[in-house]
């Protein structure tokens, strides 16, 4: 008789946590390339086993995050642990702020995508064509340093880099990670299914979700670190747009922050203004807010007023919509339209009475896929993933799905295909009779 031991399971995949150990380096264009073949970028599909690919990505993202954090610290930003006062061994998540935030007259708060590590704007740019700086907030920080706080203050604005993504605590690694990364942490073996989320173990006080983190940044960080007269500009990307909108739409939040917030920029929003209830907040969005959406048009091209534009399939988002010049990926909007976005914030900051002018959508032709590029002409990041399937295997999968469906409906698994087809016909007849009976009963 045999018995299975835990030691008999295949070990989990292990990778170094630095670029060199992973087989990569940063070239003189600031792009991450393969040491073995410098013409190649990061290779995710290292193995046919998705677990091995995920483990490599986990360590790769950590290595890239460390590089970005060092550059942000070099730009003078301070890494702050939340909740405030937490030790480095206690559950916490990091954010970056300007050290002397209390003396800045204007503060720019940046909420990235909830799926990204702190400081990363677009992973496809940071680890691919474009480079680490271009795909992170590093050039944003440098550009903000060149701006003025207000018309009467030449000091540059302060910065708060929120961390809506890394809201899960990893006890073994003693650091915060994203929900996606939590599925790729080291496990006892290659076949373990994952780690069960235990709130008392993996939660971060006051920052257990992106929604809680947004509230904590306003109620604890800005309220304590900034001076009472400072104005706040907000930039939110992707899903963070809806989270920020819902927070500010609350009566208590808007009564507290309504007079402090100077401008709001949403990158890739989809939350329609009909879901908002606070009329004061909706009025502010229309007057001192702006959205940048996915579009082929040149950056800044006016596309829709706050009421939307049905000709371009843009719903009522509650604020003027402009083109980002990014046609596909929401995470790349800030990368493409960075200068235009920051210029808008500067314009609003220099004019206390600023209100968005009446927006007339540009007369642009809607691009249709008439002149499609060949497969070879498409950039590597835009090519869809194509999987070849054996027809016999596909047919077997379909039969298996039908068997499971029949088992769920009848509680009996068919032994042969003919039996399955016969029972399917009988089941359909029974359902048809039931429907006819219901129709007869409902007739007067």
BAKEBA-424478 format. One record per residue (C-alpha): residue number from 0; residue in three letters; x, y, z. Coordinates in Angstrom, 1 decimal. Each point is the difference from the previous one (the first is absolute). Example, Ala and Ser with C-alpha at 12.3 -4.5 7.8 and 13.67 -1.06 7.14 Angstrom:
2
[rec 0 'ALA' [12.3 -4.5 7.8]]
[rec 1 'SER' [1.4 3.4 -0.7]]
***
This chain:
444
[rec 0 'UNK' [0.0 0.0 0.0]]
[rec 1 'UNK' [1.2 3.5 -0.9]]
[rec 2 'UNK' [-0.4 3.3 1.8]]
[rec 3 'UNK' [0.6 3.4 -1.4]]
[rec 4 'UNK' [2.4 2.4 1.8]]
[rec 5 'UNK' [0.1 3.8 -0.2]]
[rec 6 'UNK' [3.6 -0.4 -0.9]]
[rec 7 'UNK' [-1.0 -1.8 -3.2]]
[rec 8 'UNK' [-1.7 3.0 -1.5]]
[rec 9 'UNK' [2.0 2.0 -2.6]]
[rec 10 'UNK' [1.7 3.1 1.5]]
[rec 11 'UNK' [-1.3 3.4 -0.8]]
[rec 12 'UNK' [1.8 2.1 -2.6]]
[rec 13 'UNK' [2.7 2.2 1.4]]
[rec 14 'UNK' [1.6 3.1 -1.6]]
[rec 15 'UNK' [2.5 2.6 1.1]]
[rec 16 'UNK' [-1.5 3.4 0.9]]
[rec 17 'UNK' [2.4 2.2 -2.0]]
[rec 18 'UNK' [0.2 0.7 -3.7]]
[rec 19 'UNK' [3.4 -1.4 -0.5]]
[rec 20 'UNK' [-0.9 -3.3 1.7]]
[rec 21 'UNK' [-3.1 -0.2 -2.1]]
[rec 22 'UNK' [2.1 0.5 -3.2]]
[rec 23 'UNK' [-0.7 3.6 -0.8]]
[rec 24 'UNK' [1.7 3.4 0.0]]
[rec 25 'UNK' [-0.8 3.6 -0.5]]
[rec 26 'UNK' [1.5 1.3 -3.3]]
[rec 27 'UNK' [1.0 3.6 -0.8]]
[rec 28 'UNK' [-3.5 0.7 -1.3]]
[rec 29 'UNK' [-1.3 -0.8 3.5]]
[rec 30 'UNK' [-1.7 -3.1 -1.4]]
[rec 31 'UNK' [0.1 -3.4 1.7]]
[rec 32 'UNK' [1.6 -2.5 -2.4]]
[rec 33 'UNK' [1.0 -3.7 0.1]]
[rec 34 'UNK' [3.7 -0.6 0.9]]
[rec 35 'UNK' [0.0 -3.0 -2.2]]
[rec 36 'UNK' [-1.5 1.9 -3.0]]
[rec 37 'UNK' [0.0 3.8 0.4]]
[rec 38 'UNK' [-2.5 0.3 -2.8]]
[rec 39 'UNK' [-2.7 -1.6 2.1]]
[rec 40 'UNK' [-2.1 1.6 2.7]]
[rec 41 'UNK' [-1.5 -1.8 3.1]]
[rec 42 'UNK' [-1.3 -3.5 -0.9]]
[rec 43 'UNK' [-3.0 -0.9 2.0]]
[rec 44 'UNK' [-0.8 -3.4 -1.6]]
[rec 45 'UNK' [3.1 -1.7 1.4]]
[rec 46 'UNK' [-1.7 -3.3 0.4]]
[rec 47 'UNK' [-3.2 -1.8 -1.0]]
[rec 48 'UNK' [-0.9 -0.2 3.7]]
[rec 49 'UNK' [-1.8 3.3 0.9]]
[rec 50 'UNK' [1.1 -0.3 3.6]]
[rec 51 'UNK' [3.7 0.2 -1.0]]
[rec 52 'UNK' [-0.7 3.1 -2.2]]
[rec 53 'UNK' [-1.9 1.7 2.8]]
[rec 54 'UNK' [2.8 -0.7 2.5]]
[rec 55 'UNK' [2.6 1.6 -2.4]]
[rec 56 'UNK' [-2.3 3.0 -0.5]]
[rec 57 'UNK' [-0.4 0.4 3.8]]
[rec 58 'UNK' [3.8 0.3 0.5]]
[rec 59 'UNK' [0.4 2.1 -3.1]]
[rec 60 'UNK' [-2.6 2.6 1.1]]
[rec 61 'UNK' [1.6 0.2 3.4]]
[rec 62 'UNK' [3.4 0.7 -1.5]]
[rec 63 'UNK' [-1.4 2.6 -2.3]]
[rec 64 'UNK' [-1.9 1.6 2.9]]
[rec 65 'UNK' [3.2 0.3 2.0]]
[rec 66 'UNK' [1.7 1.9 -2.9]]
[rec 67 'UNK' [-2.9 2.4 -0.3]]
[rec 68 'UNK' [-0.1 0.6 3.8]]
[rec 69 'UNK' [3.7 0.8 0.0]]
[rec 70 'UNK' [-0.5 2.5 -2.8]]
[rec 71 'UNK' [-3.0 1.7 1.8]]
[rec 72 'UNK' [2.1 0.3 3.2]]
[rec 73 'UNK' [2.8 1.5 -2.1]]
[rec 74 'UNK' [-2.5 2.6 -1.2]]
[rec 75 'UNK' [-0.5 1.0 3.7]]
[rec 76 'UNK' [-3.2 -1.8 0.8]]
[rec 77 'UNK' [-0.5 -1.7 3.4]]
[rec 78 'UNK' [-1.4 -3.5 0.4]]
[rec 79 'UNK' [-2.6 0.0 2.7]]
[rec 80 'UNK' [-1.6 -3.1 1.6]]
[rec 81 'UNK' [-3.8 -0.2 0.5]]
[rec 82 'UNK' [-1.6 -0.2 2.4]]
[rec 83 'UNK' [2.0 2.9 1.5]]
[rec 84 'UNK' [2.3 -1.2 2.7]]
[rec 85 'UNK' [0.2 -3.6 -1.2]]
[rec 86 'UNK' [3.3 -1.9 0.5]]
[rec 87 'UNK' [1.6 -1.6 -3.1]]
[rec 88 'UNK' [-0.8 -3.4 1.5]]
[rec 89 'UNK' [-3.7 0.8 0.4]]
[rec 90 'UNK' [-2.6 -0.1 -2.7]]
[rec 91 'UNK' [0.4 3.2 -2.1]]
[rec 92 'UNK' [0.2 1.3 -3.5]]
[rec 93 'UNK' [2.3 2.7 -1.3]]
[rec 94 'UNK' [-0.8 3.3 -1.7]]
[rec 95 'UNK' [2.3 2.8 -1.2]]
[rec 96 'UNK' [-0.4 3.6 1.1]]
[rec 97 'UNK' [1.9 3.3 -0.2]]
[rec 98 'UNK' [1.9 0.3 3.3]]
[rec 99 'UNK' [-1.0 3.6 0.7]]
[rec 100 'UNK' [-3.6 -0.4 -1.0]]
[rec 101 'UNK' [-1.2 2.3 2.7]]
[rec 102 'UNK' [1.5 3.1 -1.7]]
[rec 103 'UNK' [-1.3 -0.7 -3.5]]
[rec 104 'UNK' [-2.9 2.1 -1.2]]
[rec 105 'UNK' [-1.1 -2.6 -2.5]]
[rec 106 'UNK' [0.0 -3.8 0.2]]
[rec 107 'UNK' [-0.4 -2.4 -2.9]]
[rec 108 'UNK' [-1.4 -3.4 1.1]]
[rec 109 'UNK' [0.4 -2.8 -2.5]]
[rec 110 'UNK' [-2.1 -3.2 0.2]]
[rec 111 'UNK' [1.3 -2.7 -2.4]]
[rec 112 'UNK' [-1.6 -3.2 -1.2]]
[rec 113 'UNK' [-1.1 -2.3 2.9]]
[rec 114 'UNK' [1.9 -2.9 -1.8]]
[rec 115 'UNK' [3.4 1.7 0.0]]
[rec 116 'UNK' [2.9 0.3 2.4]]
[rec 117 'UNK' [0.8 3.3 1.5]]
[rec 118 'UNK' [1.6 2.3 -2.5]]
[rec 119 'UNK' [-0.9 -2.0 -3.1]]
[rec 120 'UNK' [-2.2 1.7 -2.6]]
[rec 121 'UNK' [0.1 -2.5 -2.9]]
[rec 122 'UNK' [1.8 -3.3 0.4]]
[rec 123 'UNK' [0.0 -0.7 -3.8]]
[rec 124 'UNK' [2.1 3.2 -0.3]]
[rec 125 'UNK' [2.2 -0.4 3.0]]
[rec 126 'UNK' [1.1 -3.5 -0.9]]
[rec 127 'UNK' [-0.2 0.4 -3.7]]
[rec 128 'UNK' [0.4 2.7 -2.7]]
[rec 129 'UNK' [0.3 3.4 1.7]]
[rec 130 'UNK' [2.0 -0.9 3.1]]
[rec 131 'UNK' [-0.3 0.0 3.7]]
[rec 132 'UNK' [-0.3 3.8 0.5]]
[rec 133 'UNK' [-2.5 0.4 -2.8]]
[rec 134 'UNK' [-2.3 -2.6 1.5]]
[rec 135 'UNK' [0.2 1.3 3.5]]
[rec 136 'UNK' [-0.8 3.3 1.9]]
[rec 137 'UNK' [3.6 1.1 0.0]]
[rec 138 'UNK' [-0.3 2.4 -2.9]]
[rec 139 'UNK' [-3.3 1.3 1.5]]
[rec 140 'UNK' [1.9 0.9 3.2]]
[rec 141 'UNK' [2.7 1.8 -1.9]]
[rec 142 'UNK' [-2.6 1.9 -2.0]]
[rec 143 'UNK' [-1.9 1.1 3.1]]
[rec 144 'UNK' [3.2 1.4 1.4]]
[rec 145 'UNK' [0.0 2.5 -2.8]]
[rec 146 'UNK' [-3.5 1.3 0.7]]
[rec 147 'UNK' [-1.2 2.8 2.2]]
[rec 148 'UNK' [-2.2 -0.5 3.1]]
[rec 149 'UNK' [-2.2 2.9 -0.9]]
[rec 150 'UNK' [0.0 3.5 -1.6]]
[rec 151 'UNK' [1.5 1.4 3.3]]
[rec 152 'UNK' [2.3 -3.0 0.8]]
[rec 153 'UNK' [2.9 -1.0 -2.1]]
[rec 154 'UNK' [0.7 -3.0 2.2]]
[rec 155 'UNK' [-0.7 -3.3 -1.8]]
[rec 156 'UNK' [-3.0 -2.0 1.0]]
[rec 157 'UNK' [0.2 -2.9 2.5]]
[rec 158 'UNK' [-0.7 -3.6 -1.1]]
[rec 159 'UNK' [-1.8 -2.9 1.6]]
[rec 160 'UNK' [0.3 -3.3 -1.9]]
[rec 161 'UNK' [-2.8 -2.2 1.4]]
[rec 162 'UNK' [0.2 -3.8 -0.1]]
[rec 163 'UNK' [-3.4 -1.3 -0.9]]
[rec 164 'UNK' [1.4 -3.3 -1.3]]
[rec 165 'UNK' [2.1 -1.5 2.8]]
[rec 166 'UNK' [-2.7 -0.4 2.6]]
[rec 167 'UNK' [0.9 -3.6 0.9]]
[rec 168 'UNK' [2.6 -0.9 2.6]]
[rec 169 'UNK' [2.5 -2.8 -0.7]]
[rec 170 'UNK' [1.2 -1.2 3.5]]
[rec 171 'UNK' [2.8 -2.1 -1.3]]
[rec 172 'UNK' [1.4 2.8 -2.1]]
[rec 173 'UNK' [-0.8 2.7 2.5]]
[rec 174 'UNK' [-1.4 2.3 -2.7]]
[rec 175 'UNK' [-3.2 1.1 -1.7]]
[rec 176 'UNK' [-0.9 -1.6 -3.4]]
[rec 177 'UNK' [-2.8 0.2 -2.5]]
[rec 178 'UNK' [-2.9 -2.4 -0.1]]
[rec 179 'UNK' [1.4 -1.4 -3.3]]
[rec 180 'UNK' [3.5 -0.5 1.6]]
[rec 181 'UNK' [-1.6 -1.7 3.0]]
[rec 182 'UNK' [-0.9 -2.9 -2.4]]
[rec 183 'UNK' [3.7 -0.4 -0.9]]
[rec 184 'UNK' [1.7 0.0 3.5]]
[rec 185 'UNK' [2.2 -3.0 0.8]]
[rec 186 'UNK' [-1.9 -3.1 1.0]]
[rec 187 'UNK' [1.0 -3.3 1.6]]
[rec 188 'UNK' [-0.2 -1.7 -3.4]]
[rec 189 'UNK' [-0.7 0.6 -3.6]]
[rec 190 'UNK' [-3.4 -1.6 0.2]]
[rec 191 'UNK' [-1.4 1.9 3.0]]
[rec 192 'UNK' [-3.0 2.1 -1.0]]
[rec 193 'UNK' [0.8 3.2 1.9]]
[rec 194 'UNK' [-0.1 1.8 3.2]]
[rec 195 'UNK' [-3.3 0.5 1.8]]
[rec 196 'UNK' [-0.6 3.7 0.8]]
[rec 197 'UNK' [-0.3 0.5 3.8]]
[rec 198 'UNK' [-0.9 3.6 0.8]]
[rec 199 'UNK' [1.8 0.1 3.3]]
[rec 200 'UNK' [3.2 -1.3 -1.7]]
[rec 201 'UNK' [-0.1 1.4 -3.5]]
[rec 202 'UNK' [-1.9 3.2 0.7]]
[rec 203 'UNK' [1.5 3.5 0.4]]
[rec 204 'UNK' [-1.8 2.1 2.7]]
[rec 205 'UNK' [-1.9 2.9 -1.7]]
[rec 206 'UNK' [1.2 -1.1 -3.4]]
[rec 207 'UNK' [-1.6 -3.4 -0.7]]
[rec 208 'UNK' [-1.3 1.1 -3.4]]
[rec 209 'UNK' [0.4 2.7 -2.5]]
[rec 210 'UNK' [-3.1 1.7 1.3]]
[rec 211 'UNK' [1.4 0.0 3.6]]
[rec 212 'UNK' [3.3 1.3 -1.2]]
[rec 213 'UNK' [-1.4 2.9 -1.9]]
[rec 214 'UNK' [-1.9 1.1 3.1]]
[rec 215 'UNK' [3.1 -0.5 2.2]]
[rec 216 'UNK' [2.1 2.2 -2.3]]
[rec 217 'UNK' [-2.4 2.8 0.3]]
[rec 218 'UNK' [-1.1 -0.3 3.6]]
[rec 219 'UNK' [3.4 -0.9 1.6]]
[rec 220 'UNK' [2.9 0.9 -2.4]]
[rec 221 'UNK' [-1.1 3.2 -1.6]]
[rec 222 'UNK' [-2.0 1.3 2.9]]
[rec 223 'UNK' [3.1 -0.5 2.3]]
[rec 224 'UNK' [2.9 0.8 -2.3]]
[rec 225 'UNK' [-1.4 2.9 -2.1]]
[rec 226 'UNK' [-0.7 3.5 1.2]]
[rec 227 'UNK' [-3.6 1.2 0.3]]
[rec 228 'UNK' [0.4 2.5 -2.9]]
[rec 229 'UNK' [1.5 -2.5 -2.5]]
[rec 230 'UNK' [-2.0 -0.9 -3.1]]
[rec 231 'UNK' [-0.2 -3.5 -1.3]]
[rec 232 'UNK' [0.1 -1.2 -3.6]]
[rec 233 'UNK' [-1.0 -3.6 -0.7]]
[rec 234 'UNK' [1.1 -2.4 -2.8]]
[rec 235 'UNK' [-1.7 -3.4 -0.1]]
[rec 236 'UNK' [0.5 -2.8 -2.6]]
[rec 237 'UNK' [-2.3 -2.9 -1.0]]
[rec 238 'UNK' [-2.0 -1.6 2.8]]
[rec 239 'UNK' [1.3 2.6 2.4]]
[rec 240 'UNK' [-2.1 2.6 -1.8]]
[rec 241 'UNK' [-3.2 -1.6 1.2]]
[rec 242 'UNK' [1.4 -0.5 3.5]]
[rec 243 'UNK' [1.0 3.6 0.4]]
[rec 244 'UNK' [-3.3 1.2 -1.5]]
[rec 245 'UNK' [-2.1 -2.1 2.4]]
[rec 246 'UNK' [2.0 1.3 2.9]]
[rec 247 'UNK' [-0.3 3.7 -0.9]]
[rec 248 'UNK' [-3.7 -0.5 -0.9]]
[rec 249 'UNK' [-0.7 -0.7 3.7]]
[rec 250 'UNK' [-1.5 2.9 1.8]]
[rec 251 'UNK' [2.4 -0.1 3.0]]
[rec 252 'UNK' [3.1 -0.3 -2.2]]
[rec 253 'UNK' [-1.0 2.8 -2.3]]
[rec 254 'UNK' [-0.9 2.3 2.9]]
[rec 255 'UNK' [3.5 -0.6 1.3]]
[rec 256 'UNK' [2.0 0.1 -3.2]]
[rec 257 'UNK' [-2.2 2.0 -2.4]]
[rec 258 'UNK' [1.7 3.3 0.7]]
[rec 259 'UNK' [3.5 -1.5 -0.1]]
[rec 260 'UNK' [-0.1 -1.9 -3.3]]
[rec 261 'UNK' [1.1 2.3 -2.8]]
[rec 262 'UNK' [-0.1 -2.4 -3.0]]
[rec 263 'UNK' [-0.9 -3.6 -0.9]]
[rec 264 'UNK' [1.5 -2.0 -3.0]]
[rec 265 'UNK' [-1.4 -3.4 -0.7]]
[rec 266 'UNK' [1.9 -2.3 -2.5]]
[rec 267 'UNK' [-2.1 -2.6 -1.7]]
[rec 268 'UNK' [-3.2 0.5 2.1]]
[rec 269 'UNK' [-3.1 -2.1 -0.7]]
[rec 270 'UNK' [-2.3 0.8 3.0]]
[rec 271 'UNK' [-3.0 2.0 -1.3]]
[rec 272 'UNK' [-1.0 3.2 1.7]]
[rec 273 'UNK' [-3.6 -1.4 0.5]]
[rec 274 'UNK' [1.4 -2.1 2.9]]
[rec 275 'UNK' [1.1 3.2 1.8]]
[rec 276 'UNK' [-2.3 1.6 2.5]]
[rec 277 'UNK' [1.9 3.0 1.3]]
[rec 278 'UNK' [-1.0 3.0 -2.2]]
[rec 279 'UNK' [2.8 2.2 1.4]]
[rec 280 'UNK' [2.6 -2.6 -0.9]]
[rec 281 'UNK' [-1.6 -0.5 -3.5]]
[rec 282 'UNK' [0.2 3.7 -0.5]]
[rec 283 'UNK' [3.6 0.1 1.0]]
[rec 284 'UNK' [0.9 -2.8 -2.5]]
[rec 285 'UNK' [-1.6 1.9 -2.9]]
[rec 286 'UNK' [1.8 3.2 0.9]]
[rec 287 'UNK' [3.5 -1.1 1.2]]
[rec 288 'UNK' [0.3 -3.6 -1.1]]
[rec 289 'UNK' [1.2 -1.7 -3.1]]
[rec 290 'UNK' [0.1 -3.5 -1.4]]
[rec 291 'UNK' [2.5 -1.6 -2.4]]
[rec 292 'UNK' [-1.4 -3.0 -1.8]]
[rec 293 'UNK' [1.2 -2.6 -2.4]]
[rec 294 'UNK' [0.1 1.5 -3.5]]
[rec 295 'UNK' [2.1 0.0 -3.2]]
[rec 296 'UNK' [-0.3 3.8 -0.3]]
[rec 297 'UNK' [2.9 2.3 0.9]]
[rec 298 'UNK' [0.4 0.6 3.7]]
[rec 299 'UNK' [-2.3 2.7 1.3]]
[rec 300 'UNK' [-2.6 -0.2 -2.8]]
[rec 301 'UNK' [-3.4 0.8 1.5]]
[rec 302 'UNK' [-2.3 -3.0 -0.3]]
[rec 303 'UNK' [-3.0 0.5 2.3]]
[rec 304 'UNK' [-1.6 2.5 2.4]]
[rec 305 'UNK' [-1.0 -1.1 3.5]]
[rec 306 'UNK' [-3.3 -1.2 -1.5]]
[rec 307 'UNK' [1.8 -2.5 -2.3]]
[rec 308 'UNK' [0.2 -0.4 -3.7]]
[rec 309 'UNK' [-2.1 -2.8 -1.6]]
[rec 310 'UNK' [1.8 0.4 -3.3]]
[rec 311 'UNK' [3.1 -1.3 1.6]]
[rec 312 'UNK' [-1.7 -2.4 2.4]]
[rec 313 'UNK' [1.1 2.1 3.0]]
[rec 314 'UNK' [-2.6 -0.1 2.8]]
[rec 315 'UNK' [-0.7 2.9 2.4]]
[rec 316 'UNK' [3.1 -0.1 2.2]]
[rec 317 'UNK' [-0.7 3.3 1.7]]
[rec 318 'UNK' [3.1 1.8 -1.2]]
[rec 319 'UNK' [1.5 1.1 -3.3]]
[rec 320 'UNK' [1.7 -2.9 -1.9]]
[rec 321 'UNK' [3.2 0.4 -2.0]]
[rec 322 'UNK' [2.1 -2.4 -2.1]]
[rec 323 'UNK' [3.0 -1.5 1.7]]
[rec 324 'UNK' [1.4 -1.2 -3.4]]
[rec 325 'UNK' [0.2 -3.5 1.6]]
[rec 326 'UNK' [-2.3 -2.3 -2.0]]
[rec 327 'UNK' [0.1 -3.2 2.0]]
[rec 328 'UNK' [1.3 -0.2 3.5]]
[rec 329 'UNK' [-1.3 2.2 2.9]]
[rec 330 'UNK' [3.2 -0.5 2.0]]
[rec 331 'UNK' [1.9 1.8 -2.8]]
[rec 332 'UNK' [-2.1 3.1 0.0]]
[rec 333 'UNK' [2.1 1.8 2.5]]
[rec 334 'UNK' [3.1 -1.0 -1.9]]
[rec 335 'UNK' [-1.3 1.4 -3.3]]
[rec 336 'UNK' [-1.7 3.1 1.3]]
[rec 337 'UNK' [2.3 0.9 3.0]]
[rec 338 'UNK' [1.0 3.5 -1.2]]
[rec 339 'UNK' [-3.6 0.9 -1.0]]
[rec 340 'UNK' [-1.4 -1.2 3.3]]
[rec 341 'UNK' [2.5 1.9 2.2]]
[rec 342 'UNK' [-0.4 3.1 -2.2]]
[rec 343 'UNK' [-3.7 0.0 0.7]]
[rec 344 'UNK' [0.6 -0.2 3.8]]
[rec 345 'UNK' [2.4 2.9 -0.2]]
[rec 346 'UNK' [-2.5 2.1 -1.9]]
[rec 347 'UNK' [-2.7 -0.7 2.6]]
[rec 348 'UNK' [2.4 0.7 2.9]]
[rec 349 'UNK' [1.0 3.4 -1.4]]
[rec 350 'UNK' [-3.6 1.2 -0.3]]
[rec 351 'UNK' [-2.2 -0.2 3.1]]
[rec 352 'UNK' [-3.1 0.8 -2.0]]
[rec 353 'UNK' [0.7 -2.5 -2.8]]
[rec 354 'UNK' [-2.9 -1.8 -1.6]]
[rec 355 'UNK' [0.1 -2.4 -2.9]]
[rec 356 'UNK' [-1.0 1.7 -3.2]]
[rec 357 'UNK' [-3.0 -1.3 -2.0]]
[rec 358 'UNK' [1.3 -3.1 -1.7]]
[rec 359 'UNK' [-0.9 -0.5 -3.6]]
[rec 360 'UNK' [0.9 -3.5 -1.2]]
[rec 361 'UNK' [2.5 0.0 -2.9]]
[rec 362 'UNK' [-1.4 -1.1 -3.3]]
[rec 363 'UNK' [2.1 -3.1 -0.2]]
[rec 364 'UNK' [-0.7 -3.1 -2.1]]
[rec 365 'UNK' [-0.6 -3.1 2.0]]
[rec 366 'UNK' [2.9 -2.3 -0.9]]
[rec 367 'UNK' [-1.2 -3.3 -1.4]]
[rec 368 'UNK' [2.3 -3.0 -0.5]]
[rec 369 'UNK' [0.2 0.4 -3.8]]
[rec 370 'UNK' [3.7 0.0 -0.4]]
[rec 371 'UNK' [1.1 -2.8 2.3]]
[rec 372 'UNK' [3.7 -0.5 0.5]]
[rec 373 'UNK' [1.6 -3.3 -0.6]]
[rec 374 'UNK' [1.1 -2.3 2.8]]
[rec 375 'UNK' [3.7 0.9 -0.5]]
[rec 376 'UNK' [-0.8 3.8 0.2]]
[rec 377 'UNK' [-1.7 -0.2 3.3]]
[rec 378 'UNK' [2.1 0.9 3.1]]
[rec 379 'UNK' [0.7 -2.9 2.2]]
[rec 380 'UNK' [-2.2 1.4 2.8]]
[rec 381 'UNK' [-3.1 0.3 -2.2]]
[rec 382 'UNK' [0.0 -3.5 -1.5]]
[rec 383 'UNK' [-2.8 -2.2 1.5]]
[rec 384 'UNK' [0.8 -3.3 1.5]]
[rec 385 'UNK' [-0.8 -2.8 -2.5]]
[rec 386 'UNK' [-0.3 -3.6 1.3]]
[rec 387 'UNK' [-0.3 -3.0 -2.3]]
[rec 388 'UNK' [-2.4 -2.7 1.1]]
[rec 389 'UNK' [-0.2 -3.6 -1.1]]
[rec 390 'UNK' [-3.6 -0.5 -1.5]]
[rec 391 'UNK' [-0.3 -3.4 1.6]]
[rec 392 'UNK' [0.9 1.4 3.4]]
[rec 393 'UNK' [-2.4 2.9 -0.5]]
[rec 394 'UNK' [-2.9 -2.4 -0.8]]
[rec 395 'UNK' [0.8 -2.1 3.1]]
[rec 396 'UNK' [0.0 3.2 2.1]]
[rec 397 'UNK' [-3.4 0.9 -1.3]]
[rec 398 'UNK' [-1.4 -3.5 0.7]]
[rec 399 'UNK' [1.4 0.2 3.5]]
[rec 400 'UNK' [-1.7 3.4 0.6]]
[rec 401 'UNK' [-3.3 -1.5 -1.2]]
[rec 402 'UNK' [0.5 -3.0 2.4]]
[rec 403 'UNK' [0.5 2.4 2.9]]
[rec 404 'UNK' [-3.0 2.1 -1.0]]
[rec 405 'UNK' [-2.2 -3.1 -0.2]]
[rec 406 'UNK' [1.3 -1.2 3.4]]
[rec 407 'UNK' [-0.9 3.4 1.6]]
[rec 408 'UNK' [-3.5 -0.2 -1.5]]
[rec 409 'UNK' [-0.8 -3.6 0.6]]
[rec 410 'UNK' [2.4 -1.2 2.7]]
[rec 411 'UNK' [1.1 -2.9 -2.3]]
[rec 412 'UNK' [3.1 -0.2 -2.1]]
[rec 413 'UNK' [-0.5 -1.5 -3.5]]
[rec 414 'UNK' [2.2 -3.0 -0.8]]
[rec 415 'UNK' [0.0 0.4 -3.8]]
[rec 416 'UNK' [-0.4 2.8 -2.5]]
[rec 417 'UNK' [-3.2 -1.6 -1.3]]
[rec 418 'UNK' [-1.5 -0.2 3.5]]
[rec 419 'UNK' [1.0 3.7 0.5]]
[rec 420 'UNK' [-1.7 1.0 -3.2]]
[rec 421 'UNK' [-3.2 -1.9 0.8]]
[rec 422 'UNK' [-0.2 1.5 3.5]]
[rec 423 'UNK' [0.6 3.4 -1.5]]
[rec 424 'UNK' [-3.0 -0.4 -2.3]]
[rec 425 'UNK' [-2.2 -1.2 2.9]]
[rec 426 'UNK' [1.1 2.9 2.2]]
[rec 427 'UNK' [-0.9 2.5 -2.8]]
[rec 428 'UNK' [-3.4 -1.7 -0.4]]
[rec 429 'UNK' [-0.7 0.3 3.7]]
[rec 430 'UNK' [1.0 3.7 0.0]]
[rec 431 'UNK' [-2.2 0.7 -3.0]]
[rec 432 'UNK' [-3.0 -1.7 1.7]]
[rec 433 'UNK' [0.6 2.0 3.2]]
[rec 434 'UNK' [0.1 3.3 -1.9]]
[rec 435 'UNK' [-3.2 -0.9 -1.9]]
[rec 436 'UNK' [-1.7 -0.9 3.3]]
[rec 437 'UNK' [1.1 3.3 1.6]]
[rec 438 'UNK' [-1.4 1.9 -3.0]]
[rec 439 'UNK' [-3.3 -1.7 0.2]]
[rec 440 'UNK' [-0.3 0.7 3.7]]
[rec 441 'UNK' [0.7 3.7 -0.5]]
[rec 442 'UNK' [-2.6 0.4 -2.8]]
[rec 443 'UNK' [-3.3 1.6 1.2]]
***
